Amino acid sequence: MAMNIIRELPHPSEIKAAHPLTPDLAKIKNDRDAEIKKVFSGESDKFLLIIGPCSADNEDSVLDYIHRLRRIQDEVKDKIIIIPRIYTGKPRTTGDGYKGMLHQPNPTEMPDLKSGIIAVRNLHMRALAETGFGAADEMLYPENYSYLDDLLAYIAIGARSVENQQHRLVSSGVNIPVGMKNPTGGDISVMMNSITAAQHAHAFIYRGCEVRSDGNPYAHAILRGYVDERGNSYPNYHFEDLYRLAETYSKKELLNPALIVDTNHSNSGKKYLEQVRISNEILHSMRHSNEIRKLVKGLMIESYIEDGAQAIGENIYGKSITDPCLGWEKSEKLILGIADQL
């Protein structure tokens, strides 16, 4: 019973020096970041789609998928801003299983976190360079944010992390939107407290330094459904759920009230095909309530090239090795359908 140090990992400054972001790419990212922030502040009425694989398991297929998103983004650019999901750290309920590219750049080989850090940075950088997309990732480990802070456009704090002090404090020092998911048990007050903490300034320890954050005015809510004490999944995307959250926000002194609805996870009971129906129901709710329309800024959708999921080692190109995803043909139809309703 021990914790064995394998090696000391490079400092983020070393990784960035070896894999630098060019000034041209930095400008592309900053311009798009500004466009995304305007959605959360209410200055823009465009709709956000945070869409992509459950986990980024293969560089070639992930980039193939993101190039497809680039083409459809040009078709819907007047109404929708697409933020690709490049989720490189995968939380596991029991701790077992594939933990993402950060841990295993090759899912069939042993964990190698140094190689994983480099692989993750290169994947995000290639996506930006080849498509102009800054991407979304989950902040699984707050201390690792510094390896990607010049590349990411959006961060999600997962249902298992949202109550954690360090996730909240680091989110308060992030300069891009951060979405706080409701916890797995569904307690909305936990999510709202996390948003409050992230919007305030703090002093704390980060990577061995004493730091002070300014607070993040773009911290916001993500509803993802919940699980009861018997393990049964329940949704929280229905009209009454959205309206209730709008009312809850109105009683809080928070900046930029905003909601992203996760159409998978417990909202769909992990029945990935339900994401199409759920997306359409949320748009219907937005048409029937001005309060909901103002609050809902977009959707989070798990999508890849092929429908469903596979076991590690099956090697079906573009098919998830974690949670099942909506395939490309259905995803493309859904994106165009959402645009038609906005």
Disulfide bonds with the S-S distance in Angstrom:
none
